[in-house]
Amino acid sequence: MPSSNSTSKTKSRSKHGHATTPSFICEVPLRVTTAQETILLTRFEAARQWYNALLGEALRRLRLLQQSRAYQAARKLPRGATDSAQQRAQ
């Protein structure tokens, strides 16, 4: 009879409470020359800076949207209402 510590079919929970399935990760070192490593590091750094710039701009626009009067008015509308004439009458 298997012990309680053996592999089980129960799913673990992530930090957000969602069920996760077991995962397997295999890391293999990349064999590159010094020149290739320099190119990769340069490109990774450029991609990181680009990503952070885009993320910052997106977050700035989100804050502006959330502060707008139109957004605040839209949030007060009842959910599921589809007829705009009916909404204006209320």
Helices and strands as residue ranges (DSSP letters): E 12-13, E 19-20, H 34-67, H 69-76, H 84-89
